[in-house]
Amino acid sequence: MSTEKEVVQRGLWFEEFTEGVVYRHQPGRTVTEADNTLFTTMTMNTQPLHIDAAWAATQDGFRGERLVNSMFTLSTVVGLSVSQLSLGTIVANLGFSEISFPAPMFHGDTLYAETRCVGKRLSKSRPGQGIVELEHIGRNQDGTIVCKATRKTLMQCAPEGSGEDV
């Protein structure tokens, strides 16, 4: 029998979330043209602003470049938070609200994410689980906010007798 202590990567239990704390997620993710094209075509989004370079070049609003699909941006911001916050500890994603994209993302931009815990409460109908409200913020390499979203998640409470420090 080994006496080594084992550490398994996981997200946070409900009790470990603290209102007001900002969790910064590492590493960032540089978005490529291939990422944008694949995501856009896989999701059947035919918006030429994402997939037609010649058309985008005729547009004045965004440097004449294609934009990264905002749904890719949102998905990546949330994805960057998983290993730190919800890996193996989430029960369900309950919903998103207040989603905004204050600035565009372009091919070659690097996306960084942070998450603030804005509220939490034990579930009234699901013992051993709690609802955590999170505000996700995505910034590009210059620190410009490119995505904000509030989401509610149903999280597991720490198992009784688990010996977890919570």
C-alpha positions in Angstrom: 0.0 0.0 0.0 1.4 3.4 -1.0 1.7 6.2 1.5 1.9 8.8 -1.2 -0.8 11.4 -1.2 -2.8 11.6 -4.4 -4.2 14.8 -5.8 -6.8 14.6 -8.5 -7.7 17.7 -10.5 -11.2 18.8 -10.1 -13.4 21.8 -10.0 -14.8 23.5 -6.9 -17.4 22.0 -4.6 -20.4 24.3 -3.9 -18.9 25.2 -0.5 -15.6 26.3 -2.0 -17.1 29.1 -4.1 -16.9 32.5 -2.4 -19.0 35.4 -3.4 -17.0 38.3 -4.8 -13.9 36.2 -5.6 -12.5 36.5 -9.1 -11.0 33.3 -10.6 -8.4 34.0 -13.4 -8.1 31.1 -15.8 -4.8 30.1 -17.4 -3.6 29.7 -20.0 -5.2 31.9 -22.6 -6.3 30.7 -26.1 -5.1 32.2 -29.3 -7.9 31.9 -31.9 -6.9 30.9 -35.4 -8.7 31.2 -38.7 -9.1 27.4 -38.7 -10.9 27.6 -35.3 -13.3 30.2 -36.6 -14.0 28.5 -39.9 -14.5 25.1 -38.4 -16.8 26.3 -35.6 -18.8 28.5 -38.0 -19.4 25.8 -40.6 -20.0 23.1 -38.0 -22.8 25.2 -36.5 -24.3 26.1 -39.9 -23.7 29.8 -39.4 -23.6 31.2 -42.9 -22.9 34.8 -41.8 -20.4 36.1 -44.4 -18.7 38.2 -41.7 -17.2 35.0 -40.4 -16.5 33.0 -43.5 -16.2 35.2 -46.6 -12.9 37.2 -46.6 -13.7 39.0 -49.9 -17.1 40.2 -48.6 -15.7 41.2 -45.2 -13.0 43.3 -47.0 -15.8 45.5 -48.5 -17.2 46.3 -45.0 -16.2 49.4 -43.1 -17.1 48.5 -39.6 -14.4 45.9 -38.6 -11.1 46.8 -40.3 -12.3 44.9 -43.4 -11.5 41.6 -41.7 -13.6 38.6 -40.8 -14.8 38.4 -37.2 -14.4 35.5 -34.9 -17.9 33.9 -34.3 -19.2 35.3 -31.1 -20.6 31.9 -30.1 -17.1 30.5 -30.3 -15.9 33.4 -28.1 -18.6 32.6 -25.5 -18.0 28.9 -25.6 -14.2 29.4 -25.2 -14.6 31.8 -22.3 -16.7 29.2 -20.5 -14.4 26.4 -21.5 -11.4 28.2 -20.1 -13.0 28.1 -16.7 -13.9 24.4 -16.6 -10.7 22.9 -15.2 -10.6 25.4 -12.4 -14.3 25.7 -11.5 -16.5 22.8 -12.6 -14.4 19.8 -13.7 -16.3 16.8 -12.3 -18.2 19.0 -9.8 -21.0 20.5 -11.9 -24.4 18.8 -12.1 -25.9 21.0 -14.8 -25.6 24.3 -16.6 -28.9 26.1 -15.7 -28.8 29.0 -18.1 -27.2 32.2 -19.3 -28.3 35.8 -19.0 -26.9 39.2 -19.8 -24.6 38.0 -22.6 -22.8 40.8 -24.5 -19.9 41.2 -26.9 -18.6 44.8 -26.3 -15.7 44.4 -28.8 -14.9 42.0 -31.7 -12.4 39.2 -31.8 -10.2 38.8 -34.9 -8.1 35.8 -36.1 -4.8 35.8 -34.2 -6.3 37.4 -31.0 -5.7 35.7 -27.7 -8.6 35.2 -25.4 -8.2 35.3 -21.6 -11.0 34.6 -19.2 -11.9 35.3 -15.6 -14.9 34.4 -13.6 -16.5 36.2 -10.6 -18.8 34.4 -8.2 -21.7 36.7 -7.9 -24.0 34.6 -5.7 -24.7 31.1 -4.4 -27.4 29.3 -2.4 -28.2 25.7 -1.5 -30.8 24.1 -3.7 -34.2 23.9 -2.2 -35.2 20.8 -4.1 -31.9 18.9 -4.6 -30.1 17.9 -1.3 -26.4 17.9 -1.6 -26.4 20.5 -4.4 -26.3 24.2 -4.7 -26.8 27.0 -7.3 -23.8 29.2 -8.1 -24.2 32.3 -10.2 -21.0 33.2 -12.2 -20.0 36.2 -14.3 -17.6 35.2 -17.0 -15.5 37.9 -18.7 -13.3 37.4 -21.7 -10.6 39.8 -22.7 -8.3 40.0 -25.7 -4.5 40.3 -25.5 -4.9 44.1 -25.0 -7.2 43.7 -22.0 -10.3 44.8 -24.0 -13.5 43.1 -22.9 -14.8 41.0 -25.8 -17.4 38.9 -23.9 -19.4 39.1 -20.7 -22.0 36.5 -19.6 -23.8 35.6 -16.4 -24.6 32.0 -15.9 -26.2 29.8 -13.2 -24.8 26.4 -12.5 -26.0 23.5 -10.3 -23.0 22.3 -8.4 -22.3 19.3 -6.2 -21.7 19.9 -2.5 -18.6 18.2 -1.0 -19.2 14.6 -0.3 -19.7 13.9 3.4 -16.7 12.2 4.9 -14.6 13.0 1.8 -11.9 14.6 3.9 -11.8 17.5 1.4 -10.7 20.8 2.9 -13.6 23.1 2.2 
